[in-house]
Amino acid sequence: MSVMSNLMIEIEELISNSDMSLEEISTQVGLPLEDVVYVYNHMSEYDSDDMDGDAQTALASAGWGTDEDYVIDNDYFDDY
C-alpha cells in the first residue's frame, strides 16, 4: 500500500476507535485539520458490504473479461 493509503487507514481507525478529537488526530498524524475533516466526512460514503469481492467481478473490472469470454467446449475434452 502507498503511504497515503496507510495514512488514510490510520486516520479512519483513530476516528473510529479512539476518543481523540479531530484536532488531536490532525496533530498526531501531522496533517492539516482540513485533511482529517475530509476523511471524516467521507468515511461513510462507501460500504465494504457493497463490494462483492469475487474474482469474476474483479477480472471484469480490470478488463480481463468474464468467464463467459473464456468458455472451453467441454465436449472437446470428452474425446480424450
Beta strands, then each sheet from edge to edge (+ up, - down):
end
